Amino acid sequence: MAKTPKVHDPVEKIRAALRRPGHGSSDFDLNPDTVLPPGRRLRPAGVLVAISLADDTPQVILTKRSSALKHHPGQIAFPGGKQDETDADVTAAAMREAQEEIGLPPEMAEILGFLPTHETVTSFTVTPVVAVLRDRFQPVPEPGEVDEVFSTPLAHLLNPENYLVESRRWRGQRRRYYAVPYGPYYIWGATARILRGLAARVNE
């Protein structure tokens, strides 16, 4: 007879959270006075929120983008990117990019579900694909794209008290954004906003 999952099981908690209805998020959430251009077109993209269960403490896998990149150099990000014409959907895009960026074999990822889409200031509509990795794998950073692959405890990211609202000047205006620092890593912007959305759902 199958056992009933315990409530502290992180996989079951996240499955339940992903089933809850909710609205999408945006880089403009904390900046309601932002005037968006009329008729703007958003390009689809997918990112992989990969939760490793290989150790006793569940970890979320993140990357530090190369400092040599033109866009968002040195920022913390999920593996992922824009949906190409050859991708069947945003899930395929997220998995393809994860394989390219961190060497993750697609068959290792067990898809749990999706978070609502997130609109970025760079005109992407990003679908976060949430998955668990039950086996250990050795990340291989993509040369020229990824400086580092690291893990952050899931418990840290699910704690709403760890999130800050900070600001900086961008294109002549003061912009507010979420941040969830961890050790030497400054996780902010879209990555922090998506993680905060997951935390809010899990803690409902």
Backbone bond lengths (Angstrom), bond angles and torsions (degrees), N, CA, C in turn:
res aa  C-N    CA-C-N  psi(-1)  N-CA   C-N-CA  omega(-1)  CA-C   N-CA-C  phi
1 M - - - 1.464 - - 1.537 109.43 -
2 A 1.312 116.89 130.64 1.459 120.65 -177.54 1.515 110.66 -68.34
3 K 1.335 115.05 141.15 1.454 120.17 179.13 1.530 110.42 -80.68
4 T 1.317 116.28 144.72 1.455 120.79 175.28 1.523 109.06 -74.10
5 P 1.345 118.77 127.94 1.463 119.89 -179.24 1.524 111.20 -58.13
6 K 1.333 115.96 139.91 1.448 120.17 178.20 1.532 109.40 -76.74
7 V 1.327 115.43 152.37 1.453 119.62 -174.87 1.528 111.44 -66.84
8 H 1.352 117.25 -23.52 1.454 118.25 -179.54 1.523 112.44 -85.65
9 D 1.327 117.01 -0.29 1.457 121.20 176.98 1.533 108.13 -63.61
10 P 1.350 119.10 115.35 1.468 119.81 -175.89 1.519 113.24 -62.08
11 V 1.334 117.17 -33.08 1.465 119.62 -179.41 1.520 110.38 -65.92
12 E 1.329 117.16 -44.76 1.455 119.85 -178.97 1.519 111.46 -68.44
13 K 1.338 116.97 -36.78 1.459 119.99 177.40 1.522 110.84 -62.12
14 I 1.325 116.37 -41.42 1.458 119.81 -178.19 1.522 110.87 -73.76
15 R 1.327 117.67 -38.83 1.472 120.01 175.13 1.523 109.74 -55.90
16 A 1.332 115.93 -47.70 1.470 120.46 -178.94 1.526 110.63 -62.90
17 A 1.331 116.30 -40.48 1.464 119.85 -179.91 1.522 111.38 -64.04
18 L 1.315 117.01 -39.93 1.459 120.72 -178.09 1.518 112.40 -70.46
19 R 1.330 117.05 -21.82 1.469 120.15 178.66 1.524 112.34 -79.21
20 R 1.331 117.28 -15.68 1.460 119.85 -178.12 1.526 110.15 -73.59
21 P 1.333 117.81 137.90 1.462 119.70 178.02 1.527 110.57 -68.55
22 G 1.295 115.99 155.12 1.463 119.45 179.72 1.511 111.23 -174.66
23 H 1.327 114.94 168.23 1.454 121.31 -179.11 1.527 110.33 -97.01
24 G 1.305 115.29 157.29 1.449 120.51 176.91 1.519 111.14 -70.81
25 S 1.331 115.85 172.64 1.459 121.41 179.73 1.517 108.99 -122.35
26 S 1.330 114.70 177.04 1.456 119.50 -175.78 1.523 109.88 -154.75
27 D 1.326 115.95 152.77 1.456 120.96 171.92 1.525 111.05 -64.24
28 F 1.341 116.51 -13.71 1.462 121.06 -177.84 1.530 112.31 -97.61
29 D 1.330 118.36 3.90 1.464 121.11 -176.95 1.524 112.51 -54.86
30 L 1.311 116.87 -42.08 1.461 121.30 -176.31 1.529 112.43 -92.39
31 N 1.327 115.67 5.76 1.466 120.74 -178.52 1.529 109.54 -132.37
32 P 1.333 117.05 67.17 1.467 120.45 -172.93 1.518 114.13 -65.26
33 D 1.332 118.41 -15.96 1.467 120.36 -179.47 1.523 112.79 -84.09
34 T 1.322 116.72 -2.94 1.463 119.99 179.62 1.525 110.54 -64.08
35 V 1.311 116.76 130.75 1.466 121.99 177.95 1.528 107.84 -98.21
36 L 1.325 116.06 113.80 1.462 120.72 -178.81 1.523 110.07 -87.97
37 P 1.322 117.56 143.94 1.470 119.93 -179.21 1.519 111.16 -64.87
38 P 1.321 118.36 138.88 1.466 120.92 178.99 1.522 111.34 -67.11
39 G 1.318 115.62 144.49 1.459 120.37 176.61 1.507 114.51 70.00
40 R 1.321 117.59 20.04 1.470 119.49 -179.42 1.524 109.84 -65.45
41 R 1.311 116.77 148.15 1.463 122.76 -179.60 1.517 109.19 -113.40
42 L 1.324 115.36 127.84 1.455 120.63 -179.37 1.524 109.78 -100.21
43 R 1.318 116.01 134.30 1.462 121.32 -179.67 1.531 109.35 -95.01
44 P 1.342 118.03 137.16 1.471 120.32 -178.21 1.526 112.01 -73.80
45 A 1.317 115.12 143.56 1.460 121.73 177.64 1.523 108.38 -148.39
46 G 1.322 115.84 159.02 1.458 120.82 177.80 1.517 110.34 -133.72
47 V 1.333 116.41 139.19 1.466 120.64 175.25 1.520 108.18 -124.77
48 L 1.326 115.80 152.34 1.458 121.18 -177.70 1.529 109.78 -104.81
49 V 1.341 115.23 115.52 1.462 121.39 172.91 1.528 105.33 -91.89
50 A 1.323 115.85 89.62 1.466 122.13 -172.63 1.522 110.31 -94.96
51 I 1.329 115.72 121.30 1.459 122.21 -179.23 1.525 108.44 -107.82
52 S 1.319 116.02 113.62 1.459 120.56 -178.72 1.526 110.14 -85.94
53 L 1.332 115.36 129.47 1.464 121.90 177.86 1.521 110.90 -109.81
54 A 1.331 116.71 16.09 1.462 120.90 -175.71 1.522 112.56 -69.79
55 D 1.333 117.52 -24.98 1.460 121.81 179.14 1.530 109.80 -108.85
56 D 1.327 115.86 175.65 1.456 120.20 179.82 1.523 112.23 -63.88
57 T 1.335 116.37 -31.02 1.460 121.42 -179.08 1.526 109.55 -106.17
58 P 1.343 119.37 116.60 1.469 120.93 178.62 1.526 110.99 -57.52
59 Q 1.329 115.75 138.48 1.457 122.29 -176.85 1.525 110.39 -128.48
60 V 1.332 116.35 145.03 1.463 121.70 173.84 1.528 108.12 -100.18
61 I 1.319 116.26 129.75 1.465 121.51 -177.20 1.526 109.90 -88.04
62 L 1.327 115.70 126.30 1.461 122.32 179.81 1.529 109.62 -130.00
63 T 1.311 115.14 165.71 1.458 120.05 178.90 1.522 110.04 -125.28
64 K 1.333 114.70 154.76 1.459 121.03 169.24 1.517 106.73 -108.44
65 R 1.330 115.61 116.87 1.452 120.39 -176.70 1.528 111.12 -66.10
66 S 1.294 115.94 150.39 1.456 121.33 -179.97 1.531 110.80 -58.86
67 S 1.310 116.33 139.52 1.466 121.47 178.22 1.522 111.45 -71.82
68 A 1.338 116.53 -10.44 1.462 120.64 -179.18 1.527 112.70 -90.96
69 L 1.327 117.48 -4.95 1.461 120.53 -177.70 1.528 111.08 -72.46
70 K 1.323 115.90 150.15 1.459 121.71 179.17 1.527 111.15 -72.08
71 H 1.337 116.27 -40.29 1.461 120.98 -176.73 1.531 110.40 -107.71
72 H 1.315 117.02 129.83 1.469 124.12 177.11 1.539 112.93 52.56
73 P 1.319 118.46 48.19 1.477 119.42 179.82 1.523 111.46 -64.39
74 G 1.322 115.30 137.29 1.455 120.92 175.40 1.511 116.18 73.93
75 Q 1.317 118.44 0.39 1.458 120.42 -177.67 1.528 111.01 -80.97
76 I 1.332 114.65 157.50 1.459 121.30 176.53 1.518 108.58 -85.82
77 A 1.328 116.97 134.34 1.461 120.86 -175.10 1.524 110.78 -148.00
78 F 1.319 114.77 161.56 1.462 120.67 168.40 1.525 108.29 -78.74
79 P 1.324 118.45 153.93 1.461 119.06 167.14 1.528 108.28 -61.59
80 G 1.308 117.37 137.03 1.461 119.24 179.64 1.507 111.44 152.97
81 G 1.333 115.16 -178.65 1.456 119.99 -179.56 1.510 111.50 173.66
82 K 1.311 115.43 -170.08 1.459 120.66 -175.02 1.524 111.35 -69.03
83 Q 1.321 115.08 152.91 1.458 121.26 178.05 1.517 109.19 -80.50
84 D 1.323 116.26 121.88 1.458 121.60 177.29 1.518 110.77 -87.26
85 E 1.323 115.53 167.50 1.472 120.20 178.65 1.515 111.69 -62.58
86 T 1.330 116.92 -27.02 1.463 120.18 -178.65 1.533 112.82 -82.45
87 D 1.339 117.54 -9.67 1.463 121.00 179.31 1.520 110.12 -84.00
88 A 1.323 116.60 134.02 1.460 120.95 179.44 1.522 111.33 -66.11
89 D 1.327 117.05 -35.57 1.464 122.04 -179.18 1.525 108.50 -163.58
90 V 1.340 116.29 -174.16 1.465 119.04 -177.46 1.531 111.67 -69.86
91 T 1.333 117.20 -27.00 1.466 119.37 175.55 1.522 110.20 -64.03
92 A 1.320 116.05 -44.91 1.462 120.26 177.59 1.521 110.97 -61.69
93 A 1.335 116.63 -37.74 1.462 120.21 178.46 1.524 110.97 -64.31
94 A 1.337 116.02 -45.11 1.464 120.48 -179.96 1.525 111.21 -62.69
95 M 1.318 117.44 -42.53 1.456 121.09 -178.81 1.526 111.49 -69.45
96 R 1.322 116.54 -39.53 1.474 119.94 178.54 1.529 110.09 -63.37
97 E 1.330 115.48 -46.18 1.464 119.60 -178.98 1.529 111.10 -65.92
98 A 1.341 117.31 -37.14 1.467 120.13 179.04 1.527 110.78 -64.53
99 Q 1.320 116.20 -37.43 1.463 119.33 177.46 1.524 110.34 -66.92
100 E 1.329 116.64 -40.63 1.455 120.35 -178.95 1.531 111.57 -71.22
101 E 1.341 116.69 -42.32 1.464 120.73 -171.56 1.524 113.92 -81.51
102 I 1.345 117.25 -37.26 1.469 119.05 -176.03 1.523 113.24 -127.51
103 G 1.338 117.28 3.49 1.458 120.40 177.96 1.512 114.34 74.10
104 L 1.327 118.17 26.15 1.463 121.43 -178.77 1.526 110.90 -81.12
105 P 1.345 118.66 117.39 1.468 119.93 174.90 1.524 109.92 -64.27
106 P 1.329 119.22 128.70 1.468 121.59 -176.52 1.521 113.82 -55.54
107 E 1.328 117.51 -33.42 1.464 119.89 -176.73 1.532 112.63 -69.98
108 M 1.325 117.94 -12.80 1.452 120.52 179.93 1.524 112.59 -79.23
109 A 1.311 117.35 -20.15 1.463 121.37 -174.11 1.528 110.84 -90.19
110 E 1.313 116.28 123.54 1.463 123.00 174.68 1.534 107.57 -99.48
111 I 1.328 116.26 107.72 1.453 121.18 -175.44 1.531 110.32 -71.63
112 L 1.341 115.95 125.57 1.467 121.00 178.21 1.522 112.03 -95.43
113 G 1.306 116.44 -31.62 1.461 120.07 -177.82 1.513 110.89 158.57
114 F 1.326 115.36 -159.15 1.457 121.10 -173.03 1.525 110.96 -135.77
115 L 1.314 115.58 146.64 1.450 121.49 169.20 1.522 108.13 -91.24
116 P 1.336 118.24 158.63 1.467 119.72 175.88 1.523 110.65 -57.91
117 T 1.317 115.63 155.38 1.466 120.28 -176.71 1.527 111.59 -65.45
118 H 1.323 114.17 156.38 1.461 121.67 178.90 1.523 109.03 -126.48
119 E 1.336 116.80 127.96 1.463 121.58 178.27 1.521 109.58 -91.75
120 T 1.323 116.46 131.07 1.460 120.76 -179.21 1.530 111.51 -104.04
121 V 1.332 115.20 162.66 1.462 119.65 177.91 1.522 111.25 -67.66
122 T 1.327 117.23 -15.45 1.459 121.56 179.33 1.532 112.29 -93.27
123 S 1.350 115.86 16.51 1.475 123.08 173.23 1.526 114.22 68.22
124 F 1.328 115.78 39.22 1.454 121.22 171.05 1.526 109.15 -112.64
125 T 1.320 116.45 146.91 1.449 121.30 167.65 1.527 106.16 -108.00
126 V 1.318 115.58 109.17 1.459 122.47 -169.32 1.527 110.38 -99.65
127 T 1.328 116.16 128.32 1.465 121.48 173.96 1.521 108.54 -101.23
128 P 1.347 118.30 115.29 1.455 120.83 175.55 1.534 110.83 -78.86
129 V 1.318 115.99 119.18 1.465 122.91 178.91 1.531 107.05 -98.06
130 V 1.329 116.54 116.93 1.460 120.98 -175.63 1.528 109.35 -97.14
131 A 1.331 116.29 128.63 1.461 121.16 -177.11 1.518 110.13 -143.08
132 V 1.318 116.13 158.96 1.462 121.10 173.29 1.521 109.27 -115.23
133 L 1.324 114.13 148.22 1.465 122.11 175.10 1.516 106.63 -115.83
134 R 1.318 116.74 114.15 1.463 120.07 -176.16 1.521 112.10 -88.74
135 D 1.318 117.50 -19.63 1.461 121.60 -179.97 1.521 110.11 -110.70
136 R 1.302 116.09 155.89 1.457 122.01 179.45 1.531 110.19 -78.50
137 F 1.322 116.20 143.93 1.462 119.76 172.92 1.528 108.30 -142.61
138 Q 1.306 115.81 157.05 1.458 121.65 -178.71 1.522 109.46 -97.75
139 P 1.334 118.03 109.38 1.465 119.62 -178.95 1.528 111.67 -61.87
140 V 1.316 114.67 144.64 1.460 121.23 175.95 1.531 107.25 -126.58
141 P 1.336 118.42 100.39 1.460 120.69 -178.71 1.529 111.74 -62.45
142 E 1.317 115.83 138.39 1.460 120.92 178.86 1.534 109.52 -72.95
143 P 1.324 118.86 120.29 1.469 121.00 -178.68 1.530 111.67 -57.95
144 G 1.324 115.05 134.77 1.456 119.94 178.29 1.508 114.64 83.13
145 E 1.331 117.87 -13.75 1.468 121.84 -179.14 1.521 112.07 -114.09
146 V 1.333 116.01 -40.41 1.464 121.54 -173.66 1.528 109.63 -124.96
147 D 1.325 116.37 121.93 1.461 120.43 177.36 1.520 111.35 -81.76
148 E 1.337 116.60 -31.86 1.458 119.45 -173.60 1.523 110.44 -158.34
149 V 1.331 115.44 144.96 1.461 122.52 170.52 1.526 106.41 -115.61
150 F 1.322 116.83 128.47 1.462 119.88 -178.29 1.523 109.86 -142.06
151 S 1.321 115.73 169.99 1.466 121.02 -178.64 1.522 110.07 -122.12
152 T 1.322 115.44 146.04 1.457 123.09 178.32 1.519 108.21 -124.69
153 P 1.332 119.95 133.24 1.464 121.06 -179.42 1.526 111.73 -55.77
154 L 1.319 115.79 131.14 1.459 120.65 178.56 1.527 110.62 -57.32
155 A 1.328 117.05 -39.08 1.466 120.61 -178.61 1.522 111.32 -60.13
156 H 1.321 117.56 -36.82 1.462 120.94 178.33 1.524 110.63 -63.97
157 L 1.319 116.21 -42.13 1.464 121.34 -176.61 1.521 112.84 -76.77
158 L 1.325 117.61 -20.90 1.466 120.97 179.18 1.524 112.49 -90.79
159 N 1.321 117.58 -1.82 1.460 121.38 179.82 1.528 109.46 -91.38
160 P 1.340 118.64 109.26 1.467 120.91 -177.32 1.526 113.09 -58.33
161 E 1.334 118.04 -25.89 1.461 121.15 -178.12 1.533 112.41 -69.21
162 N 1.317 117.38 -14.60 1.467 120.54 -179.19 1.523 113.22 -85.65
163 Y 1.340 116.63 -4.06 1.463 120.32 -177.30 1.524 110.99 -94.69
164 L 1.328 115.07 137.42 1.461 122.63 179.81 1.517 109.14 -118.71
165 V 1.328 116.07 156.46 1.460 121.67 168.89 1.525 106.38 -110.55
166 E 1.326 116.59 117.12 1.455 121.56 -178.83 1.526 109.15 -124.90
167 S 1.308 117.42 179.70 1.468 120.03 -177.41 1.522 111.06 -150.63
168 R 1.302 114.48 160.06 1.464 122.74 174.14 1.516 108.07 -157.97
169 R 1.318 116.12 164.12 1.461 119.41 178.78 1.522 109.66 -83.32
170 W 1.327 115.63 135.58 1.464 122.04 -179.64 1.521 108.06 -144.38
171 R 1.330 115.60 119.49 1.458 122.19 -178.79 1.526 111.19 54.29
172 G 1.329 114.91 43.41 1.454 120.47 174.37 1.514 115.83 81.58
173 Q 1.339 117.79 2.68 1.454 120.49 -178.95 1.522 110.39 -128.10
174 R 1.326 115.54 152.32 1.452 120.80 175.48 1.531 108.47 -80.78
175 R 1.335 116.52 121.30 1.462 121.19 -177.93 1.523 109.78 -116.84
176 R 1.326 115.93 136.98 1.458 122.38 178.63 1.528 109.15 -100.39
177 Y 1.327 116.08 147.93 1.464 120.84 -177.99 1.530 108.97 -155.64
178 Y 1.335 115.46 163.61 1.457 121.60 176.21 1.524 110.12 -87.14
179 A 1.333 114.85 149.61 1.461 121.47 174.34 1.522 108.25 -142.68
180 V 1.331 116.12 146.61 1.468 121.28 176.49 1.529 107.36 -138.70
181 P 1.342 116.69 79.38 1.468 120.39 -176.22 1.527 111.79 -62.34
182 Y 1.325 114.30 147.61 1.468 120.09 174.99 1.522 108.10 -145.43
183 G 1.338 116.03 112.69 1.456 119.78 -179.63 1.517 110.51 55.67
184 P 1.347 118.06 -129.05 1.460 120.44 -179.55 1.529 113.41 -81.56
185 Y 1.336 117.33 1.10 1.463 120.80 -172.95 1.526 110.81 -101.99
186 Y 1.323 115.08 128.18 1.465 121.35 178.21 1.527 107.26 -102.94
187 I 1.321 115.42 96.84 1.470 122.23 -178.58 1.523 107.38 -90.66
188 W 1.326 117.47 119.19 1.461 119.49 -175.08 1.519 110.31 -149.29
189 G 1.344 115.33 -178.54 1.450 121.03 176.32 1.514 113.29 66.51
190 A 1.336 115.77 -141.25 1.461 121.10 -175.72 1.526 111.95 -60.45
191 T 1.326 117.34 -38.18 1.464 120.73 -179.49 1.525 110.32 -61.66
192 A 1.333 116.54 -47.55 1.466 120.27 178.98 1.515 111.16 -66.16
193 R 1.328 117.55 -37.61 1.477 120.42 -178.99 1.522 110.58 -65.43
194 I 1.309 117.87 -40.69 1.463 121.23 178.42 1.524 110.44 -66.13
195 L 1.326 116.76 -43.11 1.467 120.46 179.25 1.523 110.87 -65.54
196 R 1.315 116.94 -37.09 1.455 120.11 177.64 1.528 110.58 -64.53
197 G 1.327 116.40 -36.95 1.456 119.62 176.15 1.498 112.42 -62.98
198 L 1.339 116.61 -40.21 1.461 120.43 176.92 1.524 110.14 -64.71
199 A 1.343 116.90 -43.60 1.467 120.88 179.48 1.520 111.29 -60.22
200 A 1.338 116.37 -42.41 1.456 119.69 -179.42 1.525 111.37 -62.51
201 R 1.311 116.60 -40.76 1.465 120.29 -179.26 1.529 111.31 -67.84
202 V 1.329 116.58 -43.52 1.458 120.10 -178.54 1.523 111.14 -64.95
203 N 1.324 116.88 -31.54 1.454 120.59 -176.29 1.523 114.16 -93.02
204 E 1.316 117.70 5.33 1.475 120.36 177.74 1.521 110.28 -65.10
